[in-house]
């Protein structure tokens, strides 16, 4: 599966959490990373139309004095499901592909999902053997996720 599709599914699975305060017109995932290299960082934005955008969260794969490792929600947003799914995706990037014509700057636009898109995202989540949803929640401070070790999880039928 392509990394961009997995990120799209992550947002779709958490869509209801992102709509609690106001209904976004769209959501976007931004990242930078050379094709063939793992991502270190990504951001998710909510676009409410009329140029009004709010940062939902960011995710770092490493810790520095400026930021913790993991997901960090902002602006009153929080979604255990989104945090868990992002953690799974970012810690298992080698199980996802990027298009061969992908450039350094990645952008995934997600519009309010249809019923079919929600069903596809749910099927993907189930096909990962529950790996995305069967471990504990992430905290706003980017704490590590307790529960099942990601080394015990599988993407589809291929062991990690």
VOPAGU-2260 file (C-alpha; in pm, 1 decimal, decimal comma):
REM VOPAGU-2260
SITE   aa  ch    i         X         Y         Z
SITE  UNK   A    0       0,0       0,0       0,0
SITE  UNK   A    1     115,5     354,0     -71,7
SITE  UNK   A    2     212,8     572,7     222,3
SITE  UNK   A    3     -16,3     852,7     101,0
SITE  UNK   A    4    -316,1     615,6     100,4
SITE  UNK   A    5    -236,1     497,3     454,6
SITE  UNK   A    6    -217,0     861,1     572,1
SITE  UNK   A    7    -549,6     931,7     400,5
SITE  UNK   A    8    -706,7     633,3     577,4
SITE  UNK   A    9    -566,0     753,3     911,4
SITE  UNK   A   10    -747,5    1085,3     873,7
SITE  UNK   A   11   -1068,4     922,6     747,2
SITE  UNK   A   12   -1073,5     686,2    1045,3
SITE  UNK   A   13   -1048,9     989,7    1278,8
SITE  UNK   A   14   -1282,8    1217,3    1080,8
SITE  UNK   A   15   -1548,5    1233,2    1353,1
SITE  UNK   A   16   -1288,0    1342,9    1609,9
SITE  UNK   A   17   -1171,0    1619,6    1375,8
SITE  UNK   A   18   -1528,0    1745,8    1328,9
SITE  UNK   A   19   -1613,7    1793,4    1697,5
SITE  UNK   A   20   -1562,4    2171,4    1705,9
SITE  UNK   A   21   -1631,1    2262,9    1344,7
SITE  UNK   A   22   -1676,1    2075,6    1021,7
SITE  UNK   A   23   -1364,1    2101,6     807,9
SITE  UNK   A   24   -1400,2    2149,6     433,6
SITE  UNK   A   25   -1087,6    1942,2     395,3
SITE  UNK   A   26    -787,6    1814,8     582,8
SITE  UNK   A   27    -435,9    1786,5     454,6
SITE  UNK   A   28    -127,7    1594,3     553,3
SITE  UNK   A   29     205,4    1760,3     471,0
SITE  UNK   A   30     545,4    1597,7     488,8
SITE  UNK   A   31     895,0    1624,7     348,0
SITE  UNK   A   32    1117,5    1336,2     266,9
SITE  UNK   A   33    1321,0    1211,2     -22,6
SITE  UNK   A   34    1161,3     914,8    -201,5
SITE  UNK   A   35    1315,2     596,4     -66,1
SITE  UNK   A   36    1397,4     756,4     270,1
SITE  UNK   A   37    1178,9     738,9     580,5
SITE  UNK   A   38     987,1    1048,0     690,6
SITE  UNK   A   39    1102,3    1225,6    1004,0
SITE  UNK   A   40     809,3    1463,5    1037,0
SITE  UNK   A   41     455,6    1532,0     919,8
SITE  UNK   A   42     176,1    1779,5     994,4
SITE  UNK   A   43    -200,4    1754,4     964,9
SITE  UNK   A   44    -406,5    2067,0     901,8
SITE  UNK   A   45    -781,7    2126,8     911,1
SITE  UNK   A   46    -911,9    2365,9     645,2
SITE  UNK   A   47   -1245,8    2523,3     729,3
SITE  UNK   A   48   -1274,4    2721,1     407,9
SITE  UNK   A   49   -1223,1    3088,7     340,3
SITE  UNK   A   50    -850,6    3050,2     405,8
SITE  UNK   A   51    -904,5    2951,8     770,3
SITE  UNK   A   52    -670,0    2666,9     865,1
SITE  UNK   A   53    -572,9    2515,2    1198,3
SITE  UNK   A   54    -293,1    2277,2    1282,6
SITE  UNK   A   55    -441,8    1951,3    1409,3
SITE  UNK   A   56    -119,2    1775,8    1503,8
SITE  UNK   A   57     236,5    1704,7    1410,5
SITE  UNK   A   58     444,2    1389,3    1437,5
SITE  UNK   A   59     820,0    1356,7    1483,4
SITE  UNK   A   60    1005,7    1027,2    1466,1
SITE  UNK   A   61    1285,7    1156,4    1691,3
SITE  UNK   A   62    1319,3    1370,7    2002,3
SITE  UNK   A   63    1505,6    1700,9    2026,6
SITE  UNK   A   64    1508,9    1990,0    2276,1
SITE  UNK   A   65    1249,6    2157,9    2051,0
SITE  UNK   A   66     998,9    1871,0    2028,7
SITE  UNK   A   67     913,4    1527,9    2167,1
SITE  UNK   A   68     895,0    1210,8    1962,5
SITE  UNK   A   69     550,0    1101,2    1847,0
SITE  UNK   A   70     221,7    1276,7    1791,0
SITE  UNK   A   71     143,5    1615,9    1942,9
SITE  UNK   A   72    -209,0    1756,1    1909,2
SITE  UNK   A   73    -272,8    2131,0    1907,0
SITE  UNK   A   74    -557,7    2382,5    1899,4
SITE  UNK   A   75    -789,7    2167,3    2110,2
SITE  UNK   A   76    -778,7    1867,7    1876,3
SITE  UNK   A   77    -733,0    1517,8    2011,1
SITE  UNK   A   78    -792,4    1174,7    1865,2
SITE  UNK   A   79    -657,8     857,5    2020,8
SITE  UNK   A   80    -736,8     675,5    1697,0
SITE  UNK   A   81    -545,9     922,5    1480,1
SITE  UNK   A   82    -251,4     916,8    1719,9
SITE  UNK   A   83    -242,5     536,6    1718,5
SITE  UNK   A   84    -270,9     512,3    1341,7
SITE  UNK   A   85      -0,9     774,5    1279,3
SITE  UNK   A   86     225,5     597,6    1526,7
SITE  UNK   A   87     171,6     268,6    1346,7
SITE  UNK   A   88     233,4     421,2    1002,8
SITE  UNK   A   89     542,4     619,4    1100,4
SITE  UNK   A   90     701,7     330,0    1289,1
SITE  UNK   A   91     633,9      92,1    1000,0
SITE  UNK   A   92     716,3     308,9     700,2
SITE  UNK   A   93     917,6      33,7     539,1
SITE  UNK   A   94     588,6    -153,6     490,6
SITE  UNK   A   95     449,9     124,0     268,7
SITE  UNK   A   96     553,8     242,2     -76,8
SITE  UNK   A   97     585,9     587,2    -227,8
SITE  UNK   A   98     513,3     658,8    -589,5
SITE  UNK   A   99     821,3     646,0    -809,4
SITE  UNK   A  100     746,9     998,3    -934,7
SITE  UNK   A  101     701,2    1134,8    -579,8
SITE  UNK   A  102     881,4    1457,7    -502,7
SITE  UNK   A  103    1039,6    1565,2    -174,4
SITE  UNK   A  104     729,4    1756,3     -58,5
SITE  UNK   A  105     430,4    1531,4       6,8
SITE  UNK   A  106      71,7    1650,7      27,4
SITE  UNK   A  107    -236,9    1437,8      86,9
SITE  UNK   A  108    -573,2    1617,5      59,0
SITE  UNK   A  109    -871,9    1458,3     227,1
SITE  UNK   A  110   -1226,8    1584,9     176,8
SITE  UNK   A  111   -1525,8    1480,9     387,7
SITE  UNK   A  112   -1528,4    1105,4     332,7
SITE  UNK   A  113   -1809,8     918,1     167,5
SITE  UNK   A  114   -1953,7     601,4     314,7
SITE  UNK   A  115   -1747,3     396,5      70,1
SITE  UNK   A  116   -1425,7     572,2     172,8
SITE  UNK   A  117   -1503,8     513,2     539,8
SITE  UNK   A  118   -1566,0     145,6     464,0
SITE  UNK   A  119   -1233,7     120,3     273,7
SITE  UNK   A  120   -1048,3     279,6     566,2
SITE  UNK   A  121   -1218,4      45,4     814,0
SITE  UNK   A  122   -1131,7    -255,2     596,7
SITE  UNK   A  123    -768,1    -144,3     581,0
SITE  UNK   A  124    -761,8    -108,3     957,5
SITE  UNK   A  125    -910,7    -455,6    1001,2
SITE  UNK   A  126    -672,1    -602,7     741,8
SITE  UNK   A  127    -374,6    -489,2     946,2
SITE  UNK   A  128    -491,7    -742,9    1205,8
SITE  UNK   A  129    -610,3    -467,2    1436,3
SITE  UNK   A  130    -256,0    -334,2    1467,9
SITE  UNK   A  131    -375,2      21,7    1423,4
SITE  UNK   A  132    -643,5       9,0    1690,9
SITE  UNK   A  133    -539,6    -255,8    1942,7
SITE  UNK   A  134    -290,6     -63,4    2148,2
SITE  UNK   A  135    -317,0     226,5    2394,2
SITE  UNK   A  136    -370,6     595,1    2315,5
SITE  UNK   A  137    -116,2     867,2    2250,6
SITE  UNK   A  138    -102,6    1171,7    2472,9
SITE  UNK   A  139     -79,9    1535,0    2363,3
SITE  UNK   A  140     281,2    1540,4    2479,8
SITE  UNK   A  141     375,6    1267,1    2232,8
SITE  UNK   A  142     421,0     992,8    2490,6
SITE  UNK   A  143     506,8     649,0    2369,5
SITE  UNK   A  144     217,5     414,5    2316,5
SITE  UNK   A  145     169,6     138,1    2573,0
SITE  UNK   A  146      40,4    -207,6    2493,7
SITE  UNK   A  147     127,3    -437,5    2207,5
SITE  UNK   A  148     478,9    -403,9    2072,1
SITE  UNK   A  149     489,9    -292,9    1711,6
SITE  UNK   A  150     744,4    -565,9    1647,7
SITE  UNK   A  151     462,0    -815,5    1706,9
SITE  UNK   A  152     229,2    -651,8    1452,5
SITE  UNK   A  153     172,6    -729,0    1086,6
SITE  UNK   A  154      77,4    -525,4     781,5
SITE  UNK   A  155    -158,3    -760,7     607,3
SITE  UNK   A  156      10,6   -1099,9     612,1
SITE  UNK   A  157     374,5    -987,7     587,2
SITE  UNK   A  158     565,6    -984,8     917,5
SITE  UNK   A  159     741,2    -660,4    1004,6
